[in-house]
Amino acid sequence: MTDVPSPPPFTIRNLRIGILASTLLAGLLVVWVINQYPRTDTAVVFANYIGIAPQVDGPITHFYVRDNQFVKSGELLFEIDDRPYRYALERARSEQQTLEGQIIDLTRTIAAQKSGVSVSQANTHGAQADLSRYAGDVDQAEADVGNSEQGVERAKAEWLYARNNLYRVEPLLAKQFVTVDQVDRARTDEVTRAQALKQAESQLKLSQARLLSAQAEYERAKAVFTQSQAQLEQSRHAVTTLDPLTTQRGARESAVQTAQYNFNNCKIYAPFDARVTNLILSEGAYAHAGRQVFTLIDARTWWAIGNFRETQLKHIAPGMKVDVYVLSRPTVRLNGIVDSIGFGVTPASDVISNLGNGLPDVERTLNWVHLASRYPVRVHITDQPNDTLRLGESAVIVIRGF
């Protein structure tokens, strides 16, 4: 049997050295790649979501969506029985119209009342003018009475003078100291003066009567003026105001707006493009204001949140490009950008004491291996295939740098 020659010793040694060097080089390359392009497989897909809850109470009359359906922004989701809210809106509008009708009627009444005030003011001004005129008549009548009295005194003095002159000359006719003609003239003058006195006395009585009449007219005008003033004040106080009604306009308008708001909220629309989820009710269910009916997942923006070791954070910065892979489609690469890096996590109780009231509670432990803390990194997925991403599914994040 022929012996197989063994390889030279230096060839095996060189091979071992080469394998060791290759392994070391590959390990260094892996470490460098991991440090330069951090990655994590502890990531989940995340999206904003809201609970859809009505703002009014009532039975649900119709659903326009089904569970897991994709809906567009503004699409009608479901309806609540709007009859009570429609009746409330009609009642609020009717009360508002009634108030406006009352304001119109009262405005007309106030216009009539103001017209009455104007008439009363005109009557007062007329009564005041009459009062002034009759006061002037009284003054004129008093002056006439004074003139008449003076005329009577003057006529009486002249009559007395004529009578005395007659009495003086009549005895002288028998002694022929005067002529018959002189006596006749004296007698005629006495008769004339007597008639003038009677006329003056008659004029005095007439002036006195006119004075009494003027005084009576003045008193009547004074009474009419006083009455017109009272009527003017009464008409002024009778004028009502619109304030009690106009101050209700705000409340009636608010009631209409509230009723309109409740009526509009009987139809619930999608606030954004979203996925319907957790729909477990059916038509006829009674919806309560503020109580969630189902959930909408915001399909406009998707995120991937991954936990990276604190030693990797120095190689991650906002704005870096990211590759995201979801486990449901591991061969599909999604592009993303680092949005932000977390700044806080809850400290492990075996590393730091439990902080609370009193003294710190420090556990007695001996750790030979220190595990690095992990911080969440939020990645904005720029590719948004709505039929691929699902909230909460597992993902892998690879940081590619700027």
C-alpha positions, 0 to 999 in steps of 0.5 A: 500500500502506497503512503500518501505524502502529507502536505508541508507543515508551512502550508497548513499553518498558512491556511490556518492563519489565513482563515483566522485573518479572514474571520477577524477581518469579517468580524471587524467589517461587520462591527464597522457596518453595524456601527456605521449603519445601525439596525434593529429588528425590535421595531413596530409600524405605528400610525396616529389613530382616533376614536370616533365618538358622536357629539349627540345622543341617539340611535344609529340609523345607518352605517355607511362603512364596515370594519377594516374599510378604507375611507376618504376624508369627508366620507360619511361614516354613519348617521344618528336619528336626527328627528329630535334635533331637527324639531329642536332646530325648527323650534329655535328658529320659530322662537327667533322669528317670534322675537323678531316679529315682537320687535317689529310690532313694538317698533311700530308701537314706539313710532306711534307713541313718539308721534303722540309725544310730538302731538303733545309737544305741539299742543303744549307749544300752542297752549303756551302761545295762547297763554302768552297771547291771553296774558297780553290781552289781560295786560291790554285790558288792564291798560284799557280799564286804567285809561277808562278810569282816567277818562271817567275822572276827567269827564266827571271833573269837566261835568262838575265844572260845567254844572257849577258854572251853570249854577253860577250864571243862572242867578245872574240872568235875573239881574241882567249881568249875563245874557240869555245866550250865555246861560244857554251855552252854560246849560248846553255845556253842562248837558254835554259834559253829563253825557260825556261822563255817562259815556266815559262810565259806560266805556269804563264798564266795557273795559272792566268787562273786557278785563274780566273776559281776558282774565277768564281766557287767561285762566282757561289758557293756563289750565289748558297749558298745564293739562298739555304739559301733563299729557306730554309727560304722560306720553313721554313716560308711555314710550316703551323701549326695545331693550328688553327684546333686543337683549334676547337676540343673542340668546335666540341666535345662540339657541339656533346655532346650538340646535343647528350644530347638534343637527349637523352632528347627526351625520359623522364624517371621516376627518381624514383618509383612514382605516376603520377598525374595531367596529363591533356595533350595528344599526339600531345601537344607541350612541352616546355623546363622547362614547367611542363607536369605532377607531380610525387609523390615520392612513396619511402618515405612517411611522416605524418606531425602533429601539436602538442601543444607547451606544448606537445613538451617536451614529443616528441623527434626524434627517438620515435616510432609512430602509424599513422592512415589515415582516409581512413583506420582508422583500419590500423595502420602504424608504423613510427618514429619521424624524426624532430620537427619544430622550427618556425611558424608564430606568431599570429598577435593578440599576437605579433605586426606586425613588419615592418618599423617604430614603431611596430603596437601593437593591443589593445586586451584583451585575457582571454584565451591563446591558445598554439602554435602548431608546426609541427612534421615530422614523417617518415612512415616506413610502405609504402603500396603504394596502401594505402597512398595518398598525403594530406589525413588526418591522426592521429598521436600517439606518443608511445615513444622509 
